[in-house]
Amino acid sequence: MHELGVVIDVVHTVEEFARKNGVTRIDTLVLQIGELSSMIPKYIEDCFPAAVDGTVMADTKLRIEVLPGNGLCGKCAKAFNILANEGACPACGGRDWEILSGKEFMIKEILAC
């Protein structure tokens, strides 16, 4: 489970942001995770309490937004959700596509009190 290491890195990044900006309490952390990324949202949620224990973020709520894994068909140029369509373009059945979105993992918002 590499998610724990990633969450610990996120916590360090947010703590550094808080220090630089004089923030003493963070209410909510919002992460965006693409459905094609190597991060599993449930594992991120499970790791979060251990990663923030004893930090300025100990009482911080975590919110995760899952971003769709969209592709662009190389044959007909239709955009579609890769997972929902099992890798085949719903318009032409083509399997030659380029990923448009869904591999992201980023901090979207840090909501301070």
Secondary structure, DSSP 8 states (H G I E B T S, - for coil): -THHHHHHHHHHHHHHHHHHHT---EEEEEEEEETTSS--HHHHHHHHHHHHTTSTTTT-EEEEEEE--EEEETTT--EEETTTTTTS-TTT----EEEEES--EEEEEEEE-
